[in-house]
Amino acid sequence: MTAFAKLLDSPAQIATVTLAIESAIAQSFEANKHPMRHMTSAEVKRRFDLCASIFEKLRGDLKWGITRATDQLPIYLNETLSGRDWMPDARTIWTPGDGG
């Protein structure tokens, strides 16, 4: 958790990022038409780990803002789960909800 916390500007952002990861995981199950009753804890953990890795790349390596990184989590998680490589959006100007 310490390495993850270093990616945040304040302890209050832990809840924001955790909720965004939870939402991305739920959306990924819905997108794959996966019945919620068959979610295993191992699969949820695997998807959480994927989200954490994606977030670390976006926030840590690319220095994206919290909102931009969490907005893109569902998209990049689904790309990863589909076995497709994804490239982070390279735009330098970004606003919430603009699709990138």
Residue pairs with C-beta under 8 A, 6 or more apart in sequence:
3 56
4 52
4 56
5 11
5 14
6 60
7 55
7 56
7 59
7 60
8 14
8 17
8 66
9 66
13 66
16 66
16 70
17 55
17 66
17 70
20 70
20 71
20 73
21 48
21 51
21 52
21 55
21 70
21 73
23 73
23 74
24 47
24 51
24 73
24 74
24 77
25 44
25 47
25 48
25 51
25 77
27 74
27 77
27 78
28 47
28 74
28 77
28 78
28 81
29 36
29 39
31 78
32 81
47 77
47 81
50 77
50 80
50 81
51 73
51 77
54 72
54 73
54 76
54 77
54 80
55 69
55 70
55 73
57 88
58 64
58 68
58 69
58 72
58 76
58 88
59 66
59 69
62 88
64 72
64 88
65 94
67 96
68 94
68 96
71 96
71 97
72 88
72 89
72 100
75 86
76 86
76 88
79 85
79 86
80 86
89 100
91 100
94 100
